[in-house]
């Protein structure tokens, strides 16, 4: 079964033609020069007109945006924890080895 209807095909064709002509504008009012953007605009127009077009990626049911902030916070927290433990162990190791080399004992 076809994903796109004939009406959607005509809308996209029209949008691409308008792009080539230089009359297609984006939502912000700027001229569209990208072929991909022209196709996206054509599909959007077809959706609004009620043509047979699958929903856009962002509009699907169950489609969730994954936030990277929480993941990056976790990794930075791990990195800082590692750094602090490494530096403290190195410092204590240096202190004890330096005292042993000088012939002193820790009291």
C-alpha positions as semicolon CSV with decimal commas, in nm:
position;residue;x (nm);y (nm);z (nm)
1;X;0,000;0,000;0,000
2;X;0,127;0,345;-0,090
3;X;0,242;0,578;0,186
4;X;0,164;0,898;-0,003
5;X;-0,146;0,996;-0,200
6;X;-0,165;1,167;-0,538
7;X;-0,259;1,500;-0,379
8;X;0,057;1,490;-0,166
9;X;0,264;1,420;-0,476
10;X;0,113;1,722;-0,652
11;X;0,177;1,948;-0,351
12;X;0,542;1,844;-0,332
13;X;0,583;1,885;-0,707
14;X;0,434;2,233;-0,683
15;X;0,663;2,328;-0,393
16;X;0,974;2,211;-0,579
17;X;0,863;2,404;-0,888
18;X;0,809;2,720;-0,681
19;X;1,158;2,672;-0,532
20;X;1,314;2,659;-0,877
21;X;1,117;2,967;-0,975
22;X;1,228;3,142;-0,654
23;X;0,884;3,216;-0,507
24;X;0,870;2,953;-0,230
25;X;0,919;3,103;0,115
26;X;0,976;2,937;0,450
27;X;0,784;3,017;0,768
28;X;1,024;3,298;0,854
29;X;0,965;3,458;0,513
30;X;1,306;3,374;0,365
31;X;1,350;3,226;0,019
32;X;1,386;2,849;0,015
33;X;1,691;2,727;-0,178
34;X;1,719;2,371;-0,045
35;X;1,541;2,095;-0,235
36;X;1,491;1,895;0,087
37;X;1,328;2,193;0,255
38;X;1,099;2,237;-0,045
39;X;0,987;1,874;-0,019
40;X;0,925;1,916;0,354
41;X;0,713;2,225;0,290
42;X;0,516;2,040;0,020
43;X;0,445;1,749;0,256
44;X;0,344;1,990;0,531
45;X;0,099;2,164;0,295
46;X;-0,042;1,825;0,194
47;X;-0,095;1,733;0,561
48;X;-0,281;2,059;0,625
49;X;-0,500;1,998;0,319
50;X;-0,586;1,652;0,454
51;X;-0,393;1,448;0,197
52;X;-0,264;1,097;0,256
53;X;0,074;1,164;0,415
54;X;0,232;0,988;0,716
55;X;0,273;1,209;1,026
56;X;0,593;1,406;1,066
57;X;0,868;1,256;1,284
58;X;0,812;1,499;1,571
59;X;0,433;1,459;1,563
60;X;0,417;1,080;1,600
61;X;0,240;0,932;1,900
62;X;0,489;0,790;2,145
63;X;0,779;0,979;1,992
64;X;0,976;1,129;2,279
65;X;1,265;1,364;2,271
66;X;1,559;1,232;2,463
67;X;1,737;1,491;2,668
68;X;2,111;1,471;2,676
69;X;2,150;1,707;2,968
70;X;2,081;1,444;3,231
71;X;2,316;1,197;3,065
72;X;2,596;1,451;3,040
73;X;2,552;1,550;3,404
74;X;2,597;1,188;3,509
75;X;2,917;1,147;3,309
76;X;3,067;1,470;3,438
77;X;2,984;1,369;3,794
78;X;3,161;1,038;3,739
79;X;3,464;1,207;3,588
80;X;3,501;1,450;3,877
81;X;3,462;1,167;4,128
82;X;3,735;0,970;3,951
83;X;3,968;1,268;3,940
84;X;3,934;1,340;4,311
85;X;3,995;0,979;4,415
86;X;4,296;0,946;4,185
87;X;4,462;1,265;4,301
88;X;4,414;1,188;4,670
89;X;4,558;0,838;4,634
90;X;4,857;0,970;4,439
91;X;4,929;1,238;4,696
92;X;4,920;0,994;4,987
93;X;5,138;0,750;4,795
94;X;5,397;1,019;4,726
95;X;5,405;1,133;5,086
96;X;5,460;0,785;5,223
97;X;5,721;0,688;4,963
98;X;5,915;1,014;5,015
99;X;5,933;0,957;5,389
100;X;6,056;0,602;5,341
101;X;6,332;0,716;5,106
102;X;6,462;0,969;5,355
103;X;6,491;0,702;5,620
104;X;6,211;0,835;5,837
105;X;5,920;0,644;5,970
106;X;5,568;0,776;5,998
107;X;5,451;0,849;6,346
